């Protein structure tokens, strides 16, 4: 009996010991937590070699809850990342990367990190990623950022020391620097870099996670993180960073502005509908198809106006009803972006309607001046190339000796850009060729592409005003582009047309001719 009791007590002792040494870690074989020696305020080591930082504090609380004894392994970030992937340390914290997900195990996100662009106050504030074209941009190692910078035409500069790079940016070494919000605010304040400022970037936020080769440990951490979030422990440790840098507070005046813009759009659209209806009725009478074109116009214009307008009203209603800020930040941001996108689409259509109205109403429309045709055409081509995919090339065929002509440069730009944009939208791969030369006492311009080509049922009515089958302009960018081009050239005494691209065997050729006086 005593022997059996001894065995039972021994088994209980082992069970208690196994519970105390959770997940295989004991006081003699502690979990090794790798930290960056210089990553304030998250992780760093002071002059006496003692670890500090928010990650250190939070991990203490987490390991105590899991009853896991642990120790620190400070190192440089490059070595820490390598140690994690090869299992030389048991645990670390890093940003989630889809490129590493098959090499190690990530926990759920502790919180999200948002990107900012840091630049000198004296420089022009960027409005978006496209403003980085031709700029030298510094950043810590990140494949998504590197790919994005290359796409927008910036020069990526990889850095390893963010604090040093901040000072170098302040001294003028780079044009700008990309880092997370908390890093930009912390380092600018810490070093008193008063000539620097920052702005948010429209880049996908990143999840800040625990990472380990031990999946069982990560599973346990995920369970505990859910509990710590509900108990407010995450906010208690990371609250200053989250409230200062992760939150998106939208002031009341923004909501009022959105409501005011919507009301103005409604009034403007009502007025424009009446104007465009009147203009169209005149056009229909001239073409002896009044009833048919009236129905066509109302159907197409109503669809083009209502689709983005309904989206703006619907999304703004959701935002206005969220008075308690219960909506997640990312969802609110997505709704604001959708309101903005549909507003821009409405503005695009309204501007084209106003352009058409202006063209038809004016008698003295053109201001002819001596224009460098070569320079203008080169500029239009470069502007279009910035929006093209890498699978399409755009070539310019210039006449020998160059060309200068007496022409309205606005007319030349409006029609040429429209035809280039039309070719770009319908050419997924291949080439676009812009050519021009003197023909019959005028300027002949031709845009040839190897794209989708002209559907047979559109050829005869391609330039008709809001034709029922005039769908050659894509539905996701509704507009009156080809109709406006024809209206402009009719006023100028020119011509416009389109035909199949028999030269390349596929695609289409759009051309126009305008009467001009050649100077040279």
C-alpha positions as CSV (number, residue, x, y, z in Angstrom):
1,X,0.0,0.0,0.0
2,X,2.8,2.4,0.9
3,X,4.6,1.5,-2.3
4,X,1.5,2.3,-4.3
5,X,1.1,5.6,-2.5
6,X,4.7,6.5,-3.2
7,X,4.1,5.9,-6.9
8,X,1.0,8.1,-6.9
9,X,2.9,10.9,-5.1
10,X,5.8,10.5,-7.6
11,X,3.4,10.8,-10.6
12,X,1.7,13.9,-9.1
13,X,5.2,15.4,-8.6
14,X,6.0,14.8,-12.2
15,X,2.7,16.3,-13.3
16,X,3.3,19.4,-11.2
17,X,6.8,19.7,-12.5
18,X,5.6,19.4,-16.1
19,X,2.9,22.0,-15.5
20,X,5.5,24.4,-14.0
21,X,7.8,23.9,-16.9
22,X,5.3,24.7,-19.6
23,X,6.0,23.7,-23.2
24,X,9.3,22.1,-22.3
25,X,11.1,25.1,-20.8
26,X,12.5,25.0,-17.3
27,X,14.7,27.2,-15.1
28,X,17.7,25.2,-16.3
29,X,16.6,25.4,-19.9
30,X,14.9,28.7,-20.3
31,X,13.1,30.1,-23.4
32,X,15.4,32.4,-25.3
33,X,13.7,35.6,-26.3
34,X,15.7,37.4,-29.0
35,X,15.5,41.2,-28.9
36,X,17.0,44.0,-31.1
37,X,19.7,45.9,-29.2
38,X,18.7,49.2,-30.8
39,X,15.0,49.4,-31.7
40,X,13.5,52.0,-29.3
41,X,10.9,52.3,-27.9
42,X,10.1,48.7,-28.6
43,X,13.3,46.9,-27.7
44,X,16.8,48.2,-26.8
45,X,19.7,47.6,-24.3
46,X,21.0,50.3,-22.1
47,X,24.6,51.1,-21.4
48,X,24.8,48.6,-18.6
49,X,23.4,45.8,-20.9
50,X,19.9,45.7,-19.4
51,X,17.0,45.1,-21.8
52,X,14.2,47.7,-21.9
53,X,11.3,48.6,-24.1
54,X,7.6,47.9,-24.6
55,X,8.2,44.5,-26.1
56,X,10.3,43.5,-23.1
57,X,7.6,44.6,-20.7
58,X,4.8,42.9,-22.6
59,X,6.7,39.7,-23.0
60,X,7.4,39.6,-19.3
61,X,3.7,39.7,-18.6
62,X,3.0,37.1,-21.3
63,X,5.6,34.6,-20.1
64,X,4.4,35.0,-16.5
65,X,0.9,34.1,-17.6
66,X,2.2,31.1,-19.5
67,X,4.4,30.2,-16.6
68,X,7.4,29.9,-18.9
69,X,10.9,30.9,-17.6
70,X,12.8,32.9,-20.1
71,X,16.0,34.9,-20.7
72,X,17.0,37.5,-23.3
73,X,19.4,37.3,-26.2
74,X,20.2,40.8,-27.5
75,X,21.7,41.1,-30.9
76,X,21.5,43.2,-34.1
77,X,18.3,42.9,-36.1
78,X,19.9,41.0,-39.0
79,X,21.2,38.4,-36.7
80,X,18.0,38.2,-34.7
81,X,15.9,37.5,-37.9
82,X,18.4,34.8,-39.0
83,X,18.4,33.2,-35.5
84,X,14.6,33.0,-35.5
85,X,14.4,31.4,-38.9
86,X,17.1,28.8,-38.0
87,X,15.7,28.2,-34.5
88,X,18.7,29.5,-32.6
89,X,16.4,31.6,-30.4
90,X,13.0,30.4,-29.3
91,X,10.9,33.6,-29.6
92,X,11.1,37.1,-31.0
93,X,8.8,39.9,-32.3
94,X,8.7,41.0,-35.9
95,X,6.4,42.2,-38.6
96,X,4.4,39.6,-40.4
97,X,5.9,38.7,-43.9
98,X,4.1,36.5,-46.4
99,X,7.5,35.6,-47.8
100,X,8.5,34.0,-44.4
101,X,5.2,32.3,-43.4
102,X,6.4,28.9,-44.6
103,X,9.7,29.2,-42.8
104,X,8.5,29.9,-39.3
105,X,5.3,30.3,-37.2
106,X,3.6,33.7,-36.6
107,X,1.2,34.6,-33.9
108,X,-1.9,36.7,-34.4
109,X,-1.1,40.4,-34.6
110,X,-0.5,42.1,-31.3
111,X,-1.4,45.4,-33.0
112,X,-1.0,47.0,-36.4
113,X,1.8,49.2,-37.7
114,X,1.1,52.0,-40.3
115,X,3.6,53.5,-42.6
116,X,4.6,57.2,-42.8
117,X,6.8,59.2,-45.2
118,X,9.3,61.5,-43.4
119,X,10.6,64.5,-45.3
120,X,12.0,68.0,-44.7
121,X,9.5,70.7,-44.0
122,X,11.0,73.0,-46.6
123,X,10.2,70.4,-49.4
124,X,6.9,70.2,-51.1
125,X,4.5,68.0,-49.3
126,X,3.7,64.8,-51.3
127,X,0.1,64.1,-52.2
128,X,0.7,60.4,-52.8
129,X,3.1,57.7,-53.9
130,X,3.2,59.0,-57.5
131,X,4.9,62.2,-56.1
132,X,7.9,60.0,-55.2
133,X,8.8,59.5,-58.9
134,X,12.5,60.3,-59.4
135,X,13.1,60.8,-55.7
136,X,15.7,58.9,-53.5
137,X,13.7,57.2,-50.7
138,X,15.5,55.5,-47.8
139,X,13.8,52.5,-46.0
140,X,14.6,49.5,-43.8
141,X,14.6,46.1,-45.5
142,X,11.1,45.4,-46.8
143,X,10.2,43.7,-50.1
144,X,6.7,45.3,-50.4
145,X,8.2,48.8,-50.0
146,X,11.0,48.1,-52.4
147,X,8.5,46.8,-55.0
148,X,6.2,49.8,-54.5
149,X,9.0,52.4,-54.9
150,X,10.2,50.8,-58.1
151,X,6.7,50.8,-59.5
152,X,6.3,54.5,-58.9
153,X,9.7,55.3,-60.4
154,X,11.5,56.2,-57.1
155,X,15.1,55.2,-56.3
156,X,15.1,52.8,-53.3
157,X,17.9,53.2,-50.8
158,X,18.3,50.4,-48.3
159,X,19.4,51.4,-44.8
160,X,20.2,49.4,-41.6
161,X,20.3,52.1,-38.9
162,X,17.1,54.1,-38.8
163,X,18.4,56.6,-36.2
164,X,21.4,57.4,-38.4
165,X,19.2,57.6,-41.5
166,X,16.9,60.2,-39.8
167,X,19.9,62.4,-39.2
168,X,21.1,61.9,-42.8
169,X,17.7,62.9,-44.1
170,X,17.7,66.0,-41.9
171,X,21.1,66.9,-43.4
172,X,19.8,66.4,-47.0
173,X,21.2,63.0,-48.0
174,X,17.9,61.6,-49.1
175,X,14.7,63.1,-50.4
176,X,12.5,61.2,-47.9
177,X,12.4,58.1,-45.7
178,X,9.7,55.5,-45.1
179,X,9.2,54.0,-41.6
180,X,6.4,53.2,-39.2
181,X,4.4,56.0,-37.5
182,X,5.7,55.3,-34.0
183,X,9.3,55.3,-35.3
184,X,9.0,58.7,-37.1
185,X,7.3,60.4,-34.1
186,X,9.7,58.9,-31.5
187,X,12.9,59.6,-33.4
188,X,12.0,63.1,-34.5
189,X,11.1,64.0,-30.9
190,X,14.1,62.1,-29.4
191,X,16.7,63.8,-31.5
192,X,15.0,67.2,-31.9
193,X,14.9,67.0,-35.7
194,X,12.7,70.1,-36.0
195,X,13.2,70.4,-39.8
196,X,11.5,67.0,-40.4
197,X,7.8,66.2,-40.6
198,X,5.8,63.2,-41.7
199,X,2.6,62.2,-43.5
200,X,0.7,58.9,-43.8
201,X,1.2,56.7,-46.8
202,X,-1.4,54.6,-48.6
203,X,0.4,51.4,-48.0
204,X,-1.0,48.2,-46.5
205,X,-0.6,48.2,-42.7
206,X,1.6,45.4,-41.2
207,X,0.8,43.1,-38.3
208,X,3.3,43.1,-35.4
209,X,3.5,39.5,-34.2
210,X,5.4,37.0,-32.1
211,X,7.4,34.5,-34.2
212,X,8.9,31.1,-33.2
213,X,9.9,27.7,-34.6
214,X,7.7,26.1,-31.9
215,X,4.2,26.0,-33.2
216,X,2.8,24.7,-29.9
217,X,4.2,27.8,-28.2
218,X,2.7,30.1,-30.8
219,X,-0.7,28.4,-30.4
220,X,-0.5,29.0,-26.7
221,X,0.5,32.6,-27.2
222,X,-2.5,33.2,-29.5
223,X,-4.9,32.0,-26.9
224,X,-3.3,34.2,-24.3
225,X,-3.2,37.2,-26.6
226,X,-6.9,37.0,-27.0
227,X,-7.4,37.1,-23.2
228,X,-4.9,39.9,-22.8
229,X,-6.7,42.0,-25.4
230,X,-10.1,41.5,-23.7
231,X,-8.5,42.4,-20.3
232,X,-6.9,45.6,-21.7
233,X,-3.3,44.4,-21.1
234,X,-2.2,45.1,-24.7
235,X,-3.6,48.7,-24.5
236,X,-2.0,49.1,-21.1
237,X,1.5,48.4,-22.5
238,X,1.2,49.6,-26.0
239,X,-1.5,52.2,-25.4
240,X,0.6,55.3,-26.0
241,X,1.8,54.0,-29.4
242,X,-1.7,52.8,-30.5
243,X,-3.6,55.9,-29.4
244,X,-1.0,58.3,-30.8
245,X,-0.2,56.6,-34.0
246,X,-2.5,53.7,-34.8
247,X,-5.9,55.5,-34.4
248,X,-7.6,57.4,-37.2
249,X,-9.7,60.2,-35.6
250,X,-12.0,61.9,-38.0
251,X,-13.1,65.3,-36.6
252,X,-16.7,66.5,-36.9
253,X,-15.9,69.1,-39.5
254,X,-14.9,66.3,-41.9
255,X,-18.3,64.7,-41.6
256,X,-20.0,68.1,-42.2
257,X,-17.7,68.7,-45.2
258,X,-18.7,65.3,-46.7
259,X,-22.4,66.1,-46.2
260,X,-21.9,69.6,-47.7
261,X,-20.1,68.1,-50.7
262,X,-22.9,65.5,-51.3
263,X,-25.5,68.3,-51.2
264,X,-23.5,70.4,-53.6
265,X,-23.1,67.4,-55.9
266,X,-26.8,66.7,-55.9
267,X,-27.6,70.3,-56.8
268,X,-24.9,70.4,-59.5
269,X,-26.0,67.1,-61.0
270,X,-29.6,68.3,-61.2
271,X,-28.5,71.5,-63.0
272,X,-26.1,69.6,-65.2
273,X,-28.8,67.0,-66.1
274,X,-31.0,69.9,-67.3
275,X,-28.2,71.5,-69.3
276,X,-27.1,68.3,-70.9
277,X,-30.7,67.3,-71.7
278,X,-31.2,70.6,-73.5
279,X,-28.0,70.3,-75.4
280,X,-28.8,66.7,-76.4
281,X,-32.3,67.6,-77.6
282,X,-30.7,70.1,-79.9
283,X,-28.3,67.5,-81.2
284,X,-31.1,64.9,-81.6
285,X,-33.2,67.4,-83.6
286,X,-30.2,68.1,-86.0
287,X,-29.8,64.3,-86.5
288,X,-33.5,63.7,-87.0
289,X,-33.5,61.0,-84.3
290,X,-34.9,62.9,-81.4
291,X,-37.0,60.3,-79.6
292,X,-34.5,57.5,-80.0
293,X,-31.4,59.5,-78.8
294,X,-33.4,61.1,-76.0
295,X,-34.0,57.6,-74.4
296,X,-30.5,56.6,-75.1
297,X,-29.0,59.7,-73.4
298,X,-31.2,59.5,-70.3
299,X,-30.4,55.8,-69.8
300,X,-26.6,56.1,-70.2
301,X,-26.3,59.4,-68.3
302,X,-28.6,58.2,-65.5
303,X,-26.5,55.1,-65.1
304,X,-23.2,57.0,-65.1
305,X,-24.5,59.5,-62.5
306,X,-26.5,57.2,-60.2
307,X,-23.9,54.5,-59.8
308,X,-21.2,56.6,-58.0
309,X,-23.8,58.9,-56.4
310,X,-25.6,55.9,-54.8
311,X,-22.2,54.6,-53.6
312,X,-21.3,58.0,-52.0
313,X,-24.7,58.4,-50.3
314,X,-24.7,54.8,-49.1
315,X,-21.1,54.8,-47.7
316,X,-21.5,58.3,-46.1
317,X,-24.8,57.1,-44.4
318,X,-22.8,54.3,-42.8
319,X,-20.2,56.7,-41.6
320,X,-22.7,59.2,-40.3
321,X,-24.6,56.5,-38.4
322,X,-21.4,55.4,-36.6
323,X,-21.7,58.1,-33.9
324,X,-20.2,55.8,-31.3
325,X,-17.0,55.0,-33.2
326,X,-17.9,51.3,-33.1
327,X,-16.7,50.8,-36.7
328,X,-13.2,49.3,-37.1
329,X,-10.6,51.8,-38.2
330,X,-9.7,49.9,-41.4
331,X,-13.3,49.6,-42.4
332,X,-13.9,53.3,-41.8
333,X,-10.8,54.1,-43.9
334,X,-12.0,51.8,-46.7
335,X,-15.4,53.6,-46.7
336,X,-13.8,57.0,-46.9
337,X,-11.6,55.8,-49.8
338,X,-14.7,54.5,-51.6
339,X,-16.5,57.9,-51.1
340,X,-13.4,59.7,-52.5
341,X,-13.1,57.3,-55.5
342,X,-16.7,57.7,-56.5
343,X,-16.6,61.4,-55.9
344,X,-13.6,61.6,-58.3
345,X,-15.5,59.5,-60.9
346,X,-18.5,62.0,-60.6
347,X,-16.2,64.9,-60.9
348,X,-14.6,63.4,-64.1
349,X,-18.0,63.0,-65.7
350,X,-19.2,66.5,-64.6
351,X,-16.0,68.1,-66.0
352,X,-16.5,66.3,-69.4
353,X,-20.2,67.5,-69.5
354,X,-19.0,71.0,-68.8
355,X,-16.4,70.7,-71.5
356,X,-18.9,69.6,-74.0
357,X,-21.3,72.4,-73.1
358,X,-18.5,74.9,-73.3
359,X,-17.3,73.7,-76.7
360,X,-20.8,73.8,-78.2
361,X,-21.6,77.3,-76.7
362,X,-18.5,79.2,-77.7
363,X,-18.0,80.8,-81.1
364,X,-14.3,81.9,-80.6
365,X,-13.0,78.7,-79.2
366,X,-9.4,78.5,-80.3
367,X,-6.3,80.6,-79.4
368,X,-3.7,79.7,-82.0
369,X,-0.1,80.2,-81.1
370,X,3.3,79.0,-82.3
371,X,3.7,75.5,-80.7
372,X,6.7,73.1,-80.7
373,X,4.8,70.0,-81.9
374,X,7.8,67.7,-81.2
375,X,8.0,68.8,-77.6
376,X,4.3,68.6,-77.0
377,X,4.0,65.1,-78.4
378,X,7.0,63.9,-76.4
379,X,5.4,65.3,-73.3
380,X,2.0,63.5,-74.0
381,X,3.8,60.2,-74.6
382,X,5.8,60.5,-71.3
383,X,2.7,61.3,-69.4
384,X,0.9,58.2,-70.8
385,X,3.9,55.9,-70.2
386,X,3.7,56.6,-66.4
387,X,0.3,54.9,-66.3
388,X,1.2,52.0,-68.6
389,X,1.9,48.4,-67.7
390,X,5.3,46.9,-68.3
391,X,3.9,44.7,-71.1
392,X,3.1,47.6,-73.4
393,X,5.5,50.0,-75.1
394,X,4.8,53.4,-76.5
395,X,6.9,54.8,-79.4
396,X,6.8,58.2,-81.0
397,X,7.4,58.6,-84.8
398,X,8.6,62.2,-85.4
399,X,8.9,63.8,-88.8
400,X,12.4,64.5,-90.0
401,X,13.7,68.0,-89.0
402,X,11.0,68.6,-86.3
403,X,7.9,70.7,-86.6
404,X,6.6,74.0,-85.3
405,X,3.0,75.1,-86.1
406,X,0.4,77.7,-85.4
407,X,-2.2,75.8,-83.4
408,X,-4.2,75.9,-80.2
409,X,-2.1,73.8,-77.8
410,X,-5.1,73.0,-75.6
411,X,-6.9,71.5,-78.6
412,X,-3.8,69.4,-79.5
413,X,-3.4,68.2,-76.0
414,X,-7.1,67.4,-75.4
415,X,-7.6,65.2,-78.5
416,X,-4.1,63.5,-78.4
417,X,-4.3,62.6,-74.7
418,X,-7.8,61.2,-75.2
419,X,-6.7,59.0,-78.0
420,X,-3.5,57.8,-76.2
421,X,-5.6,57.1,-73.1
422,X,-8.1,55.1,-75.2
423,X,-5.3,53.1,-76.6
424,X,-3.7,52.5,-73.2
425,X,-7.0,51.2,-71.7
426,X,-7.6,48.7,-74.5
427,X,-4.0,47.4,-75.0
428,X,-3.0,44.9,-72.4
429,X,0.2,43.9,-74.2
430,X,2.0,44.8,-77.3
431,X,2.7,48.4,-78.5
432,X,1.2,51.8,-79.0
433,X,2.6,54.1,-81.7
434,X,2.1,57.9,-81.8
435,X,2.9,59.4,-85.2
436,X,2.3,62.8,-86.8
437,X,3.2,64.7,-90.0
438,X,2.0,67.5,-92.3
439,X,-0.9,66.5,-94.6
440,X,-3.1,68.7,-96.8
441,X,-2.2,72.0,-95.2
442,X,-2.8,70.6,-91.7
443,X,-1.5,68.4,-89.0
444,X,-2.3,64.7,-89.2
445,X,-1.9,62.7,-85.9
446,X,-2.3,58.9,-85.6
447,X,-2.4,56.6,-82.6
448,X,-2.0,52.9,-83.5
449,X,-2.3,50.1,-81.0
450,X,-2.3,46.3,-80.9
451,X,-5.1,46.0,-78.4
452,X,-8.7,44.8,-78.5
453,X,-9.6,46.3,-81.8
454,X,-12.9,47.9,-82.9
455,X,-16.1,45.7,-82.5
456,X,-18.0,45.6,-85.8
457,X,-21.2,47.0,-84.3
458,X,-19.4,50.2,-83.0
459,X,-17.6,51.3,-86.1
460,X,-20.3,53.4,-87.7
461,X,-21.3,55.2,-84.5
462,X,-18.1,55.3,-82.5
463,X,-18.0,59.1,-82.1
464,X,-21.8,59.6,-81.6
465,X,-22.8,61.5,-78.5
466,X,-23.7,58.9,-75.8
467,X,-24.6,56.3,-78.4
468,X,-26.5,53.3,-77.1
469,X,-23.6,51.1,-78.2
470,X,-20.7,53.5,-77.6
471,X,-19.1,51.3,-75.1
472,X,-15.6,51.4,-76.5
473,X,-14.7,53.7,-73.5
474,X,-14.5,51.2,-70.6
475,X,-17.4,51.1,-68.1
476,X,-15.1,51.6,-65.1
477,X,-14.0,54.9,-66.5
478,X,-17.3,56.3,-68.0
479,X,-17.0,59.4,-70.0
480,X,-17.7,61.3,-73.2
481,X,-14.0,61.3,-74.4
482,X,-14.5,60.4,-78.1
483,X,-17.6,62.6,-78.4
484,X,-15.7,65.6,-77.0
485,X,-12.8,65.0,-79.4
486,X,-15.2,65.1,-82.3
487,X,-17.0,68.2,-81.0
488,X,-13.7,70.0,-80.7
489,X,-12.5,69.1,-84.1
490,X,-15.8,69.9,-85.7
491,X,-15.5,73.4,-84.3
492,X,-11.9,73.7,-85.5
493,X,-12.8,72.5,-89.0
494,X,-10.9,69.3,-88.6
495,X,-11.7,65.6,-88.9
496,X,-11.5,62.5,-86.7
497,X,-11.8,58.8,-87.5
498,X,-10.9,55.2,-86.6
499,X,-10.1,52.0,-88.5
500,X,-8.7,48.5,-88.0
501,X,-5.0,48.2,-87.5
502,X,-4.1,46.3,-90.7
503,X,-0.4,47.1,-90.3
504,X,0.1,44.9,-87.2
505,X,-2.8,42.6,-87.9
506,X,-4.7,43.4,-84.7
507,X,-5.8,46.5,-82.7
508,X,-7.0,49.8,-84.0
509,X,-5.9,53.1,-85.4
510,X,-7.4,56.4,-84.2
511,X,-6.5,59.6,-86.2
512,X,-7.4,63.2,-86.4
513,X,-6.6,66.0,-88.8
514,X,-6.6,69.7,-87.9
515,X,-6.0,72.7,-90.2
516,X,-2.9,74.5,-89.0
517,X,-0.2,76.7,-90.4
518,X,3.3,75.1,-90.4
519,X,5.9,77.7,-89.2
520,X,9.1,76.0,-90.3
